[in-house]
Amino acid sequence: MKKIDREGYKILKQLVSDVQGAPYPNVIENELYKIWYEHAQVVAIECLEYIDKNFPNDKKPGKFPKF
């Protein structure tokens, strides 16, 4: 596994947070958006699980917020 630096870790977590905060599909009447939303949510969850598994030391209080 390649290593990720602190800045990359923070950027990755922010990206996942932004994707998970996307407007729910019922707000936007667009079939392509609904498809994207479902896939983006699945990938965001996989990303968070990966981060939790591969960066266990960052779960300590005061470092980064736990998702």
N, C-alpha and C positions, 0 to 999 in steps of 0.2 A: 504494500500500500504506500502511495506517495504521501508525504507529509504536507499539511496545510499550515500556513503561518497564522498568527493571531488576526491580522487584517482580513485575510481570506475567510477565516472562520466567521468573523463578524458580518462580512458582506453576505456570506451564504445564509446565515440565520436571518438577516434582514430581508433577503430575497424570498425566502420561504414565508416569512411573516407577511410580506406584501402580497404574495400569491394567495395565501390563505385569507387575506382581507378583501379579496376581490368581491364585487357585488354579486349577490346570489342571482342565478339565472332568471328567476321570476321577475326581477327588476328590469332586465334587458330582454326584449323579445327578438332574439336572434339565435337560430339553431346552431350556427357555428360557434357562437359564444358558449352555449350550453355544453357542447361537446368539449370545447377547450377547458371549460371550468371543471368538468368531471375529471378529465385527465390531469389537469394541473393540481387538483386536490390530492389525487392518488400519489403523484410524484412528490408533492410537498410532504406528505406523511412519510413516505419512504425515506426522504432526505432527513427528516427529523429523527427517524429510527436509526439511520446510519450514523448521524452525529452522536446520538446517545450511546451507541455501541462503540464507536471508535474514539470518542473523546470523553471517557468517563471522568477524568480529573477535572473537567470543566463544569461538573455538576455541583461543585462546592459553592456554598452561599457567598455572594459578593462578587463572583466572577461574571457570569452571563446569566440572563434570565432563563429558567427552565421552561421549555414549551410543554 
